[in-house]
């Protein structure tokens, strides 16, 4: 299929590629085709000379074109993944009559307002452009799409978010090409102006691996060339955004600290608020609730002072998440409601879905399960419409948790497994570990101890890698319950005591651990209970983890 896509169904291309199957695996044939046209050649004696390779076919066709048509086709090769009529005119200087002529000659295809060139034709035309001199046309292409990207920022944050997202998706090949050109050529001001839109796109499409790589390349280029400090600060923060989504918290923490060291002296208030808010969320994931709260409050103050409603809405939502962990649910609900109101005022449906999801968490925490289900389903519907995979995964997992609380374990398992698959696909390791804990609790409720232990152990291993202490504690609560059920109450008690004395324990796991503690109190004699409780309270996290290893 990959080879057919590369030659885009051309019978000669498929036949020439097939001639290599005897000596090369298909994956290697595809890689060779990507490297260049000359691979697709044959030495069959019964073929006309011009049919022995795609290059010969294209040489013959090229000779039949007029000079204006050749120039146009060569210039249009700078586009990747197609282009619109206005882009052809502004970038390549090719107007509608010439586009129509190239369509008539089957060198371009036209559909839904876009023009496309077969990739093998584009490769050939690009070679011709290099012979003519490609510098001017690559620059025009790069600047055009960086400016296009810059213009999407307000739309992505507002009422036209879905439309803007789809437009950027449609031009992604051109956007990628423009980004590479800008980094290679040191066009740092343009990179800086496009960075926010690009970061938003990667976030909204859950393309965190690609986003991290793109911003890393920009960071390396900036450092090599001594580019503008303000742009470096912005790029560091966007790279950190992607690292955080991938669970690379210590890396994200360092990048955000670096961004703040640059942005604060420059008086870049918006960038300072952005980096502070993201650093606060990273510290929340690591269980450092006090510093996280201070950073989020500080970033909110800056956003209010500068009147940045979008930043305010995002920070309020994250404050709600943090405060909820501390068992302050009415306060958390107030933050999330204000966030929802601001997102709706902006017309930002994705932001509204995030706030609705967190309002669902608060409804569930307060025992209003029907309201929680309603909020999660409303949130899920928006995420699905927008194609936000990460948002869908969170909504699915949260729905699963409500069904678990209601004792509907089959539905809870189905929803969590669906969310788990998405988190694994997009690389969100915190999401994976969190859902593994959910599945461990479901298996535990069903009396499936081996499955429960497997889920909690996998979650614990991943949480340790992430250094996500709240998730470590959640997994330990589940494993403590299993120890108790397996007739090891003293071991379970020591582990529970450690968990209950840890400052990163959130309210839900505190309740679970508290219920287990009371059950253990009824099973363990008072003196042994007190001694085990004291031993557990003195344990370190390294000690507890070490005792769990075989």
C-alpha positions as CSV (number, residue, x, y, z in Angstrom):
1,X,0.0,0.0,0.0
2,X,2.8,2.4,0.8
3,X,4.5,1.8,-2.6
4,X,1.1,2.3,-4.4
5,X,0.7,5.6,-2.5
6,X,4.2,6.8,-3.4
7,X,3.6,6.2,-7.1
8,X,0.0,7.2,-6.6
9,X,-1.4,4.3,-8.6
10,X,0.6,4.9,-11.8
11,X,0.6,1.5,-13.6
12,X,4.2,2.0,-14.9
13,X,5.4,3.0,-11.4
14,X,3.8,0.0,-9.8
15,X,5.2,-2.3,-12.5
16,X,8.7,-0.9,-12.1
17,X,8.5,-1.1,-8.3
18,X,7.4,-4.8,-8.6
19,X,10.5,-5.6,-10.6
20,X,12.5,-5.2,-7.4
21,X,10.5,-7.5,-5.2
22,X,12.8,-10.5,-6.0
23,X,15.8,-8.7,-4.3
24,X,14.5,-6.2,-1.8
25,X,11.7,-6.2,0.8
26,X,8.8,-3.9,0.2
27,X,9.7,-1.5,3.0
28,X,13.2,-0.9,1.4
29,X,11.7,-0.5,-2.0
30,X,9.4,2.3,-0.6
31,X,12.4,4.0,1.0
32,X,14.3,3.9,-2.2
33,X,11.4,5.5,-4.1
34,X,11.2,8.2,-1.5
35,X,14.9,9.0,-2.2
36,X,14.4,9.6,-5.9
37,X,13.0,8.7,-9.3
38,X,16.0,6.9,-10.7
39,X,15.3,3.8,-8.6
40,X,12.2,3.2,-10.7
41,X,13.9,2.0,-13.9
42,X,14.0,-1.3,-15.8
43,X,16.3,-2.9,-18.4
44,X,13.6,-4.9,-20.2
45,X,14.5,-5.0,-23.8
46,X,11.0,-5.2,-25.1
47,X,10.1,-1.7,-23.7
48,X,10.3,1.5,-25.6
49,X,13.2,3.6,-24.3
50,X,10.8,6.2,-22.9
51,X,8.9,3.6,-20.9
52,X,12.0,2.0,-19.2
53,X,11.8,4.4,-16.3
54,X,9.6,7.1,-14.8
55,X,12.3,9.6,-15.5
56,X,12.3,8.7,-19.2
57,X,8.5,9.2,-19.2
58,X,8.8,12.6,-17.5
59,X,11.7,13.7,-19.7
60,X,9.5,13.0,-22.8
61,X,6.5,14.8,-21.3
62,X,8.7,17.8,-20.2
63,X,10.0,18.2,-23.7
64,X,6.4,18.6,-25.0
65,X,5.7,21.5,-22.6
66,X,6.2,25.2,-23.5
67,X,8.6,27.3,-21.5
68,X,5.9,29.0,-19.5
69,X,4.4,25.6,-18.6
70,X,7.8,24.3,-17.5
71,X,8.5,27.3,-15.3
72,X,5.0,26.9,-13.7
73,X,5.3,23.2,-13.0
74,X,8.8,23.6,-11.6
75,X,7.7,26.5,-9.3
76,X,4.6,24.6,-8.1
77,X,6.9,21.8,-6.9
78,X,7.7,23.8,-3.8
79,X,4.2,22.9,-2.5
80,X,3.7,19.7,-0.4
81,X,0.4,18.0,-0.2
82,X,-1.4,20.4,-2.6
83,X,-2.2,24.1,-2.6
84,X,-5.0,26.5,-3.2
85,X,-5.4,28.8,-6.3
86,X,-4.5,31.9,-4.3
87,X,-1.3,30.3,-2.9
88,X,-0.3,29.3,-6.5
89,X,-0.6,32.8,-7.6
90,X,1.1,34.5,-4.6
91,X,3.9,31.9,-4.1
92,X,4.6,30.7,-7.7
93,X,3.2,33.4,-9.8
94,X,0.9,30.9,-11.5
95,X,-2.6,32.1,-12.4
96,X,-5.8,30.3,-13.1
97,X,-5.4,29.9,-16.9
98,X,-2.0,28.2,-16.5
99,X,-3.3,26.0,-13.7
100,X,-6.2,24.9,-15.9
101,X,-3.7,24.1,-18.7
102,X,-1.6,21.9,-16.4
103,X,-4.8,20.1,-15.2
104,X,-5.7,19.5,-18.9
105,X,-2.3,18.0,-19.4
106,X,-2.8,15.7,-16.4
107,X,0.2,17.2,-14.6
108,X,-2.1,18.6,-11.8
109,X,-5.3,17.3,-10.3
110,X,-8.1,19.6,-9.1
111,X,-10.7,18.8,-6.4
112,X,-12.6,20.7,-3.7
113,X,-10.8,24.0,-4.4
114,X,-7.3,22.5,-4.2
115,X,-4.7,21.5,-6.7
116,X,-2.4,18.5,-6.3
117,X,0.6,17.1,-8.1
118,X,1.5,13.4,-8.1
119,X,4.5,13.0,-5.7
120,X,6.6,11.4,-8.4
121,X,5.8,14.3,-10.7
122,X,6.6,16.7,-7.9
123,X,10.0,15.1,-7.4
124,X,10.9,15.4,-11.0
125,X,9.6,19.1,-11.2
126,X,11.6,19.9,-8.0
127,X,14.8,18.6,-9.7
128,X,14.1,20.9,-12.6
129,X,13.5,23.8,-10.2
130,X,16.9,23.2,-8.5
131,X,18.5,23.5,-11.9
132,X,16.7,26.8,-12.5
133,X,17.4,28.1,-9.0
134,X,14.9,27.4,-6.2
135,X,16.0,29.9,-3.5
136,X,13.4,32.6,-4.3
137,X,10.5,30.2,-4.6
138,X,11.3,28.3,-1.4
139,X,11.5,31.6,0.4
140,X,8.2,32.8,-1.0
141,X,6.6,29.4,0.0
142,X,8.1,29.5,3.5
143,X,7.0,33.1,4.2
144,X,3.5,32.5,2.8
145,X,2.8,29.5,5.1
146,X,4.4,31.0,8.2
147,X,2.2,34.0,7.8
148,X,-0.8,31.7,7.1
149,X,0.0,29.9,10.4
150,X,0.4,33.2,12.3
151,X,-3.0,34.3,11.2
152,X,-4.6,31.2,12.7
153,X,-3.8,32.0,16.3
154,X,-6.9,34.1,17.0
155,X,-9.1,31.7,15.1
156,X,-7.7,28.6,17.0
157,X,-8.5,30.3,20.3
158,X,-11.9,31.6,19.3
159,X,-15.1,30.8,17.5
160,X,-13.5,29.5,14.3
161,X,-11.3,27.0,16.0
162,X,-12.6,24.0,14.2
163,X,-12.4,25.6,10.8
164,X,-8.9,26.9,11.5
165,X,-7.8,23.5,12.7
166,X,-9.0,21.8,9.6
167,X,-7.3,24.4,7.4
168,X,-4.0,23.9,9.1
169,X,-4.5,20.2,8.8
170,X,-5.1,20.5,5.1
171,X,-1.9,22.6,4.7
172,X,0.2,20.5,7.1
173,X,2.7,19.3,4.4
174,X,3.3,23.0,3.4
175,X,3.5,24.1,7.0
176,X,6.1,21.4,7.8
177,X,8.1,22.4,4.7
178,X,7.9,26.1,5.7
179,X,9.0,25.3,9.2
180,X,12.1,23.4,8.0
181,X,13.0,26.2,5.6
182,X,12.7,28.8,8.4
183,X,14.9,26.8,10.8
184,X,17.5,26.1,8.2
185,X,17.5,29.7,7.1
186,X,17.4,31.3,10.5
187,X,14.1,33.1,9.9
188,X,13.6,33.5,13.7
189,X,11.2,36.4,13.8
190,X,8.8,34.5,11.6
191,X,9.3,31.3,13.7
192,X,8.5,33.3,16.8
193,X,5.3,34.7,15.4
194,X,4.1,31.3,14.2
195,X,5.0,29.3,17.3
196,X,1.8,29.8,19.2
197,X,-0.4,28.6,16.4
198,X,1.8,25.7,15.7
199,X,1.8,24.7,19.4
200,X,-2.0,25.0,19.5
201,X,-2.3,22.8,16.4
202,X,-0.1,20.1,17.9
203,X,-2.1,20.2,21.2
204,X,-5.5,20.1,19.5
205,X,-4.5,17.2,17.2
206,X,-2.5,15.4,20.0
207,X,0.6,15.3,17.8
208,X,3.0,15.6,20.7
209,X,5.9,13.6,19.3
210,X,5.9,15.7,16.1
211,X,5.5,18.9,18.1
212,X,8.4,18.1,20.4
213,X,10.6,17.3,17.5
214,X,9.7,20.5,15.6
215,X,10.3,22.8,18.6
216,X,13.5,20.9,19.5
217,X,14.9,21.5,16.0
218,X,14.0,25.2,16.3
219,X,15.7,25.4,19.8
220,X,18.9,23.8,18.4
221,X,18.9,26.2,15.5
222,X,18.4,29.2,17.7
223,X,21.2,28.2,20.1
224,X,23.6,27.5,17.2
225,X,22.9,30.8,15.5
226,X,22.5,33.0,18.5
227,X,18.9,33.8,17.5
228,X,16.7,36.3,19.4
229,X,16.3,35.5,23.1
230,X,12.5,36.3,23.0
231,X,12.0,33.6,20.3
232,X,14.1,31.1,22.2
233,X,12.0,31.7,25.3
234,X,8.8,31.1,23.3
235,X,10.1,28.0,21.6
236,X,11.3,26.5,24.9
237,X,7.8,26.9,26.4
238,X,6.1,25.2,23.5
239,X,8.5,22.3,23.4
240,X,7.9,21.9,27.2
241,X,4.2,21.8,26.4
242,X,4.7,18.8,24.2
243,X,7.1,17.1,26.7
244,X,4.6,17.5,29.5
245,X,1.9,15.8,27.4
246,X,4.4,12.9,26.8
247,X,5.1,12.6,30.5
248,X,8.6,13.9,30.3
249,X,8.1,16.1,33.4
250,X,11.6,16.8,34.4
251,X,12.5,17.8,30.9
252,X,9.5,20.0,30.7
253,X,10.4,21.5,34.1
254,X,13.8,22.5,32.9
255,X,12.6,23.9,29.6
256,X,10.0,26.0,31.4
257,X,12.5,27.3,33.9
258,X,14.7,28.3,31.0
259,X,11.9,30.0,29.3
260,X,11.1,32.1,32.4
261,X,14.7,33.1,32.8
262,X,14.5,34.6,29.3
263,X,11.0,36.0,29.3
264,X,11.0,37.7,32.7
265,X,13.8,40.2,32.1
266,X,12.4,41.0,28.7
267,X,9.0,41.9,30.2
268,X,7.2,39.4,28.1
269,X,4.1,39.2,30.3
270,X,2.1,36.8,28.1
271,X,5.1,34.4,27.8
272,X,5.8,34.6,31.6
273,X,2.1,33.7,32.3
274,X,2.2,30.8,29.8
275,X,5.4,29.3,31.2
276,X,4.3,29.8,34.9
277,X,0.9,28.1,34.2
278,X,2.5,25.1,32.5
279,X,5.2,24.8,35.2
280,X,2.4,24.8,37.8
281,X,0.7,22.0,36.0
282,X,3.9,20.0,35.7
283,X,4.5,20.4,39.5
284,X,0.9,19.3,40.1
285,X,1.6,16.1,38.2
286,X,4.7,15.5,40.3
287,X,2.6,16.0,43.5
288,X,4.2,19.3,44.5
289,X,0.9,21.0,45.2
290,X,2.0,24.1,47.2
291,X,4.5,25.4,44.5
292,X,2.1,24.4,41.8
293,X,-0.7,26.5,43.4
294,X,1.6,29.5,43.8
295,X,2.6,29.4,40.2
296,X,-0.9,29.0,38.9
297,X,-2.2,31.9,41.1
298,X,0.7,34.0,39.9
299,X,0.1,33.3,36.2
300,X,-3.6,34.0,36.7
301,X,-2.8,37.4,38.2
302,X,-0.7,38.3,35.1
303,X,-3.4,37.1,32.7
304,X,-6.1,39.1,34.5
305,X,-3.8,42.2,34.5
306,X,-3.1,41.9,30.8
307,X,-6.7,41.0,29.9
308,X,-5.8,37.7,28.3
309,X,-9.1,35.9,28.5
310,X,-7.8,32.7,26.8
311,X,-4.9,32.4,29.3
312,X,-7.3,33.1,32.2
313,X,-9.7,30.4,31.1
314,X,-7.0,27.8,30.8
315,X,-5.4,28.7,34.1
316,X,-8.7,28.7,36.0
317,X,-9.4,25.2,34.6
318,X,-6.0,23.9,35.9
319,X,-6.5,25.6,39.2
320,X,-9.8,23.7,39.5
321,X,-8.0,20.4,38.8
322,X,-5.4,21.2,41.5
323,X,-7.9,22.4,44.1
324,X,-10.1,19.3,43.5
325,X,-7.1,17.1,44.5
326,X,-7.1,18.8,47.8
327,X,-10.7,17.9,48.5
328,X,-12.0,21.5,48.1
329,X,-14.7,20.7,45.6
330,X,-16.9,23.8,45.8
331,X,-13.9,26.0,45.3
332,X,-12.8,23.8,42.4
333,X,-16.3,23.9,40.8
334,X,-16.2,27.7,41.0
335,X,-12.9,27.9,39.1
336,X,-14.2,25.5,36.5
337,X,-17.4,27.4,36.0
338,X,-15.5,30.7,35.6
339,X,-13.3,28.9,33.0
340,X,-16.3,27.6,31.2
341,X,-17.9,31.0,31.1
342,X,-14.8,32.6,29.6
343,X,-14.3,29.9,27.0
344,X,-17.9,30.2,25.9
345,X,-17.5,34.0,25.7
346,X,-14.5,33.4,23.5
347,X,-16.4,30.9,21.4
348,X,-13.7,28.3,22.2
349,X,-15.5,25.0,22.1
350,X,-12.5,22.9,22.9
351,X,-11.8,24.9,26.0
352,X,-15.5,24.6,27.0
353,X,-15.2,20.8,26.6
354,X,-12.1,20.8,29.0
355,X,-14.1,22.8,31.6
356,X,-17.2,20.6,31.2
357,X,-15.0,17.5,31.8
358,X,-13.6,18.9,35.0
359,X,-17.1,20.0,36.2
360,X,-18.0,16.3,35.7
361,X,-15.1,15.4,38.0
362,X,-16.6,17.7,40.7
363,X,-20.2,16.4,40.2
364,X,-18.8,12.9,40.6
365,X,-16.9,13.9,43.7
366,X,-20.0,15.3,45.3
367,X,-22.0,12.1,44.4
368,X,-24.1,13.5,41.6
369,X,-23.4,10.7,39.2
370,X,-26.2,11.5,36.6
371,X,-24.9,15.0,36.3
372,X,-21.4,13.8,36.0
373,X,-22.4,11.4,33.2
374,X,-24.2,14.3,31.4
375,X,-21.2,16.6,31.6
376,X,-18.7,13.9,30.5
377,X,-20.9,13.0,27.5
378,X,-21.3,16.6,26.5
379,X,-17.5,17.1,26.7
380,X,-16.9,13.8,24.8
381,X,-19.2,14.9,22.0
382,X,-17.3,18.1,21.5
383,X,-13.9,16.4,21.6
384,X,-15.1,13.8,19.0
385,X,-16.4,16.6,16.7
386,X,-13.0,18.4,16.9
387,X,-10.9,15.3,16.5
388,X,-9.2,15.9,19.9
389,X,-8.0,12.4,20.8
390,X,-6.5,13.3,24.1
391,X,-9.7,15.0,25.2
392,X,-11.7,12.0,24.1
393,X,-9.5,9.7,26.1
394,X,-9.9,11.7,29.3
395,X,-13.7,11.9,28.9
396,X,-13.9,8.2,28.2
397,X,-11.8,7.3,31.3
398,X,-13.8,9.7,33.5
399,X,-17.1,8.2,32.3
400,X,-15.7,4.8,33.1
401,X,-14.9,5.9,36.6
402,X,-18.5,7.1,37.2
403,X,-19.8,3.7,36.0
404,X,-17.3,2.0,38.4
405,X,-18.6,4.1,41.3
406,X,-22.2,3.1,40.3
407,X,-21.1,-0.6,40.2
408,X,-21.5,-1.0,36.4
409,X,-18.2,-2.7,36.0
410,X,-18.5,-4.1,32.4
411,X,-19.3,-0.6,31.1
412,X,-16.6,0.9,33.2
413,X,-14.0,-1.6,31.9
414,X,-15.1,-1.0,28.3
415,X,-14.8,2.8,28.5
416,X,-11.4,2.7,30.3
417,X,-10.0,0.2,27.7
418,X,-11.1,2.5,24.9
419,X,-9.5,5.5,26.6
420,X,-6.3,3.4,27.3
421,X,-5.9,2.6,23.6
422,X,-6.0,6.3,22.7
423,X,-3.5,7.4,25.4
424,X,-1.1,4.7,24.2
425,X,-1.5,5.8,20.6
426,X,-0.7,9.5,21.3
427,X,2.1,8.8,23.8
428,X,0.4,10.3,27.0
429,X,2.0,8.1,29.6
430,X,0.3,9.8,32.6
431,X,-3.0,9.0,30.9
432,X,-1.9,5.4,30.4
433,X,-0.8,5.0,34.1
434,X,-4.0,6.6,35.3
435,X,-6.3,4.3,33.3
436,X,-4.2,1.3,34.4
437,X,-5.1,2.2,38.0
438,X,-8.7,2.5,37.0
439,X,-8.7,-0.9,35.5
440,X,-6.9,-2.3,38.5
441,X,-9.7,-1.0,40.7
442,X,-12.3,-2.5,38.4
443,X,-10.6,-5.9,38.4
444,X,-10.3,-5.7,42.2
445,X,-14.0,-5.0,42.6
446,X,-14.8,-8.1,40.4
447,X,-12.5,-10.3,42.5
448,X,-10.0,-10.7,39.6
449,X,-6.9,-10.5,41.8
450,X,-4.2,-11.5,39.2
451,X,-5.5,-9.0,36.7
452,X,-5.8,-6.3,39.3
453,X,-2.2,-6.9,40.5
454,X,-1.0,-6.8,36.9
455,X,-2.8,-3.5,36.2
456,X,-1.6,-1.8,39.4
457,X,2.0,-3.1,39.0
458,X,2.1,-1.8,35.4
459,X,0.7,1.6,36.6
460,X,3.2,1.7,39.4
461,X,6.2,1.0,37.1
462,X,5.1,3.7,34.7
463,X,4.4,6.2,37.5
464,X,7.8,5.7,38.9
465,X,9.4,6.4,35.5
466,X,7.4,9.6,35.3
467,X,8.2,10.5,38.9
468,X,4.4,11.2,39.2
469,X,4.1,10.8,43.0
470,X,0.2,11.0,43.2
471,X,0.0,8.2,40.7
472,X,2.5,6.1,42.6
473,X,0.4,6.6,45.8
474,X,-2.8,5.6,43.9
475,X,-1.2,2.4,42.7
476,X,0.1,1.6,46.2
477,X,-3.3,1.9,47.7
478,X,-4.6,-0.7,45.2
479,X,-1.6,-3.0,45.9
480,X,-2.2,-2.6,49.7
481,X,-5.8,-3.8,49.3
482,X,-4.5,-6.8,47.4
483,X,-2.0,-7.6,50.2
484,X,-4.8,-7.5,52.7
485,X,-7.0,-9.8,50.6
486,X,-4.1,-12.2,50.2
487,X,-3.8,-12.5,54.0
488,X,-0.9,-10.1,54.6
489,X,-2.5,-7.5,56.8
490,X,0.7,-6.2,58.4
491,X,2.4,-5.6,55.1
492,X,-0.7,-3.9,53.8
493,X,-0.9,-1.8,57.0
494,X,2.7,-0.5,56.7
495,X,2.1,0.5,53.0
496,X,-1.2,2.2,53.9
497,X,0.5,4.1,56.7
498,X,3.2,5.4,54.3
499,X,0.6,6.5,51.8
500,X,-1.6,8.3,54.4
501,X,1.4,10.3,55.7
502,X,2.5,11.5,52.2
503,X,1.6,15.1,51.4
504,X,1.0,14.3,47.7
505,X,-2.0,12.0,48.5
506,X,-5.1,13.3,46.8
507,X,-8.6,13.2,48.5
508,X,-9.9,10.2,46.6
509,X,-7.0,8.0,47.4
510,X,-7.0,9.3,51.0
511,X,-10.6,8.1,51.3
512,X,-9.8,4.7,49.8
513,X,-6.7,4.3,52.1
514,X,-8.8,5.4,55.1
515,X,-11.4,2.7,54.5
516,X,-8.7,0.1,54.1
517,X,-7.0,1.3,57.4
518,X,-10.3,0.8,59.3
519,X,-10.7,-2.7,57.9
520,X,-7.1,-3.5,58.9
521,X,-7.7,-2.1,62.4
522,X,-10.4,-4.7,62.9
523,X,-8.0,-7.5,61.8
524,X,-4.7,-6.6,63.4
525,X,-4.2,-6.7,67.2
526,X,-3.8,-3.2,68.7
527,X,-0.1,-3.4,69.6
528,X,0.9,-4.9,66.3
529,X,-1.3,-2.3,64.6
530,X,0.4,0.6,66.3
531,X,3.8,-0.7,65.6
532,X,3.1,-1.3,61.9
533,X,1.5,2.1,61.6
534,X,4.6,3.7,63.0
535,X,7.0,1.7,60.8
536,X,5.0,2.6,57.7
537,X,4.9,6.3,58.6
538,X,8.7,6.3,58.7
539,X,9.2,4.7,55.4
540,X,10.5,6.5,52.4
541,X,9.1,6.1,48.9
542,X,12.3,4.3,47.8
543,X,12.0,1.9,50.8
544,X,8.4,1.1,49.9
545,X,9.2,0.5,46.3
546,X,12.2,-1.6,47.2
547,X,10.1,-3.9,49.3
548,X,7.7,-4.5,46.4
549,X,10.5,-5.7,44.1
550,X,10.9,-9.5,43.9
